[in-house]
Amino acid sequence: MFNKNKQLKFNSILGREDSINENILNNDGYSGLIAKAIKYLWHQVNYRKEKFFLKVSYMEIYNEQINDLLNIKGTNLQMRGTKNNSFFVEGATVIECKHPNEVVEILLEGNKNRKVGSHELNKDSSRSHSIFTVYVISESISEEGQVIKKYGKVSLVDLAGSERLKESKSQGDMIKETGNINKSLFMLGKVISILTEKKDPSKKIHIPYRDSKLTMLLSDSLGGKAKTILIACVSPSSTYADETLSTINYATRAMNIQNKPIVQVKFFLFKFK
């Protein structure tokens, strides 16, 4: 019997295309990492004693420009550096969510604004990298009456795939898009390679985060105090054996990055209401 579901595309981050809707949290069999992360976070929040605040942002990198997917007027946003050598996007929309369904609404709204295109290899090709970020802040009170705040975030990144112009037969603006996609992926691979080659922590090695918007945004995830997971998508076809081998090598280098996650904590002497 013919199973029409086999024709449906599955995105690791978002899930199967027919399940990316208001009921995404209930489609466990077909949901992607964002839906699973949302459910897990809220499950943890509900069973912890601390008070939690969760906020969400959703952006894309298109032609080396950062666009706010939650505000169609928020285009070409600028990156700013911080004192601890990380980066943030100035003017990006950050929305506090008190229920998982509010996160779903934000996700669906942002997806409508993503750049997609059609070429010979994919009729719905992502023309940008997207970064969906959930910021988690916990608040508790110590025995001495101090307010203790802990900060964390989960960034779920959907990378546009590397493409060959000869095979995709891209034309017009898509040629520029493909060039920028491939360039940013190349710079990401370069950063990953340098991080894995860094043997002596006492020696300072220049890591070219500033060479692309993607590596700037991911700097604290790749070489910072966080855990990083990379999912590599490959083809079973022998036609794309070279691309598959390249992707596996890319992922292997990422596996060798060794970070030591550290909890960010702030203490306050007084609690302000």
N, C-alpha and C positions, 0 to 999 in steps of 0.2 A: 504494500500500500504506500502511496506517495505521501510523504510527510512534508507539508508546506513549511513547517517550522525550520527545516534545514536551510531554507533560503534566507532566513532572517539573520541579519548581522549582529554580532555580539561585540560590545566594546567593554574592555576590562574595567574601565573607570565607571562607565554609566550603566552597563548591563545590556541585555538584549533589547533591540530597538523597539519592540512592541510593549516593553515593560517600563519604558521611561515616561511615566505619567504620574498622576496624583497618588496612585497605589503602589509606587515604587518600593515602599518599605515593606509591603506584604508579599512581594514577588521574590521570595528567597531563592528559588531555583534559577531565576534569570536576572537577579540584581547584580550590579557592579560594586566596586569598592566603595564608592561614595555612600550608597545606601547602607552597606554593611557597616561602614565606619559610623554613620549617624546612629544606627540602632545600638551599636556597641557603646558609643559614648553616652547615650542617654541611659542605657542600662546601668553603666558604672555610676553615673551621676545620681541616679535614684537610690542606689544602695550605699552611698557614702554619707558620712556625717557632715562634711564640709558644705558650705554654701557655694554654688557654682554659677558662673556666668559664661555663656557661650555666644560667640559672635562669628559672623561669616562674611567672607569677601569672595568675589569671583571675577577673575580677570583673564585676558588673553594677550598673547604677544603676536602681533600681526605685522609683518614687514618691519620688524625691529621697533615697533611702537607698542606701548602698553595701553590697552583699552579696558575700560571698566564695563563689564558685561551687565552690571546692575544699574548703569546710567549711560544711556546712549550718547549723551553729550560729553561723557568722560573719555575723551580720546587723546592719544599721545601724552599720557600722564608721565611725569618725570620721576626718576629714581633719586633718592637722597641717601647719603651715608650716615651711619650712626657712630657713636664713640667707640663701640665694640667691634668696629669694622664689618658690620652687616649693613643691609640696605632695606629701605622700605619705599613704597609707592606713595608719593604725595597726592592727596586728594581722592584716594580710592574709597569707595563706599564700603563701610563696615556696618553690618546690621546685627543687633542683638536678637537672639532667638530663645524663646522660652518653651517651645514645643518642637518636636522633630518635624512635624508637618510644615512648620514655618520654614525650616531649612529646605524642605522639598520644594516649596513655592519659589524660593530663591534660586534653587538649582534649575528648575524648569524655565523660569524667566530668563536666566542667564543664557541657557542653551539656545533660546530663540535669537539671541544677538550674536552668536558665534559665526565666524566667517567660514563658509563651506563653498566648494566648487565641484565641477564635474570634468573628468578627463577620461582617457581611454582605460585606465586601470581602476577607476573608482568613480561612481556617479555622485557620491556624497563624500568627497574628500575634504578632511579638515585642512584649512589653509592657515591655521594658527595653532600655537601651543596654549592650552588653558591651564589655569591654576586656581583650584577651588580650595580655600583655606578656612579651617575652623579653628578659632582662637578659644582656648579654655583657660579660665581664671578661677581658681578655688580660693575660698576665704575661710579661715578658722581663727579661733582665739586661744592663745596659749594659757597655761595656768597662771602666768604673771600678768595676764590681761592684755598682752600684745596681740594686735591683729596681724596674722600671717597670710600673705598672699603668694600663691604659686602660679606661674605662668607657663603655658605650653601652647603648641599649635600643631595641627595636622594639615599638611599640604598634599593634596591629591592632584597630580599633574598628568594631563593628557597630552602627550607629545605628538605633533604631526609627524607622519612617516617620511623618511628620506625617499626622494624620488629621482628617477633618471628621465630627463626631458625626452630622450629618444623613445622611451617606452610609453610615457604618459601622454606624449604629443601635446603638451601644454602650449597654449598660445596667449598672446596679449599680456594682460596683467599677471596671469598665472605663471609666466616665465620668471618674473620678478619674485613672486611669492615662493616659488620652488627654490630659487637661489637663496633667499633669506632663510627658508626652513633648513636647507642643507647646511648653510653656513653656521646657524645657531647650534645644530646638532653636532657639527664638527667641533665647535668650540666647547660644547659640553663634554665631548669625548676627550678633548685635550686637557680640560680641567681634571677629569676623572683620572687620566693617565698620570698627571703630575702628582695628584693626591696619593695614588697607590705607590708611587716611586719614592715618596717622602719617608725615609727610613729613620733618620735622627731628628726627634722632635725639638732638639735644642738648636738646630740649624734653621735659619729662616730661608724659605724658598718662595719665590714670587709665584703666586697662583693667579692666572689672568681672568679673574671673575669679571672684570670690567669690560672684557672684549665682546660681551653680548648681554642683552637684557635677560635672557634665560638664565645664564650662569650667575648674574647678579641676584636675581630673585631666589635662586636655589643655593646661594653661597652658604647660608647657615644650616641647610639640610645636608649638603654634601661634605663640607669640611668643617662643620661647626660642632655643636654639642647635641646632635640629634641622631636618630636611627634612620637609615634610608633603605627603601626597598624598590627595586627596579624589576618590572615585568617586561620581558622581551617577547614580541610577537614575531613569529617566523612562519614561513610557508612550507608545506610538505612537498611542494612541487620541486622536481630536480631543475626546472628552468631557472629557479631563483636560488640555486645552491650557493652562489657567491654572496648574495645578499644575506642569506641565512647564516653563513659562516661569519660574515662581518658583524652581524647583530649579536651572535653568540660571543664573539670576542669582546664586543662593546660591553655586554652584560657581565662577562667574566672580570673585566677590569673594575667595574663598579662593585662587584662582590668583594674585592680586595681592599676597599676603603674601610679603615678602622677608626671609628669615632667612639668617644666616651660620653654618653648622654649625661647631662648635668641638669638638675632641677633648678629653675630660676625662682628664687625666693626673695620676697621683700618683707621687712618687719616695720610695723607702725606702732608707735607708743599709744596713740589714741585712736579710737574708732569714731569716725565721723558719719553721721546719718544724713 
